[in-house]
């Protein structure tokens, strides 16, 4: 095996190695793009998760406040007592009861 033959074999191996390096670089580049896309998706999902947690916490706080309002007796509204009857209302009620009791009872 001569010197020229050895140089030719080494050049061929160098070309193969350079081709492999180029393919690996392209693969790494593609993987970097994929990783960047995945990082963007993760960031988006984290933002959505934080937003959901904030709205969930807000809803829980509202429910807690509402339950405290219903538990406190001092916060409950009391029904207003009926207004005292006027003389006219009392007289009208007496007339109605007198008419009702004056009707004849049907015989059985």
URURQUI-V514393 format. One record per residue. N is the residue number from 1. RES is the residue in one letter. PHI is phi in whole degrees, 0 to 359 (* if undefined). PSI is psi in whole degrees, 0 to 359 (none if undefined). Layout:
BEGIN
N_RES_PHI_PSI ; N_RES_PHI_PSI
END
This chain:
BEGIN
1_X_*_127 ; 2_X_265_175 ; 3_X_297_317 ; 4_X_296_324 ; 5_X_292_319 ; 6_X_295_318 ; 7_X_297_318 ; 8_X_297_316 ; 9_X_297_317 ; 10_X_293_323 ; 11_X_294_318 ; 12_X_298_317 ; 13_X_295_323 ; 14_X_295_319 ; 15_X_296_317 ; 16_X_297_316 ; 17_X_296_319 ; 18_X_296_320 ; 19_X_298_318 ; 20_X_295_319 ; 21_X_297_317 ; 22_X_298_316 ; 23_X_297_318 ; 24_X_294_321 ; 25_X_297_319 ; 26_X_294_321 ; 27_X_296_317 ; 28_X_296_319 ; 29_X_298_315 ; 30_X_298_319 ; 31_X_294_323 ; 32_X_296_319 ; 33_X_298_315 ; 34_X_297_317 ; 35_X_297_318 ; 36_X_297_319 ; 37_X_296_317 ; 38_X_295_322 ; 39_X_297_320 ; 40_X_295_318 ; 41_X_296_318 ; 42_X_297_317 ; 43_X_298_319 ; 44_X_296_316 ; 45_X_295_322 ; 46_X_297_318 ; 47_X_298_316 ; 48_X_296_321 ; 49_X_295_318 ; 50_X_296_320 ; 51_X_296_317 ; 52_X_294_319 ; 53_X_297_321 ; 54_X_295_316 ; 55_X_290_326 ; 56_X_294_317 ; 57_X_297_319 ; 58_X_298_315 ; 59_X_295_320 ; 60_X_295_320 ; 61_X_296_320 ; 62_X_296_318 ; 63_X_295_320 ; 64_X_296_317 ; 65_X_296_318 ; 66_X_296_320 ; 67_X_293_325 ; 68_X_292_324 ; 69_X_295_320 ; 70_X_286_336 ; 71_X_283_327 ; 72_X_284_121 ; 73_X_288_329 ; 74_X_292_337 ; 75_X_274_344 ; 76_X_288_145 ; 77_X_276_134 ; 78_X_268_142 ; 79_X_292_141 ; 80_X_285_138 ; 81_X_292_149 ; 82_X_296_146 ; 83_X_293_146 ; 84_X_298_145 ; 85_X_285_141 ; 86_X_278_169 ; 87_X_299_322 ; 88_X_295_319 ; 89_X_294_320 ; 90_X_296_317 ; 91_X_293_319 ; 92_X_295_322 ; 93_X_293_321 ; 94_X_294_321 ; 95_X_294_319 ; 96_X_297_316 ; 97_X_292_326 ; 98_X_294_320 ; 99_X_293_318 ; 100_X_297_316 ; 101_X_282_345 ; 102_X_272_352 ; 103_X_290_146 ; 104_X_286_144 ; 105_X_272_128 ; 106_X_293_142 ; 107_X_283_143 ; 108_X_272_none
END
